[in-house]
Amino acid sequence: MKILVVSDTHGHTKNLERVLEKVGDIDLFIHCGDLEGGEDYIRALVDVPCYMVAGNNDWFSDLQREME
């Protein structure tokens, strides 16, 4: 199983796209916060099970603050 864990993308989806291209196929995606928008875009982009939590810059997000 290949898991990609990222954080602090701060709305820079082009950088995330480059990372996804470089690592190839993944089975699970985890974002540890500070997305600053684009949650729906990221879910569509990764197209695998996706877990994201809100970071300290995600004040206007509906993301959970933590997850078990």
Protein Blocks (a to p, Z undefined) as FASTA:
>chain_A
ZZdddehklopamlmmmmmmmnopafbdcdeejklgoklmmmmmnopacdddddfklmmb
cbdfbdZZ
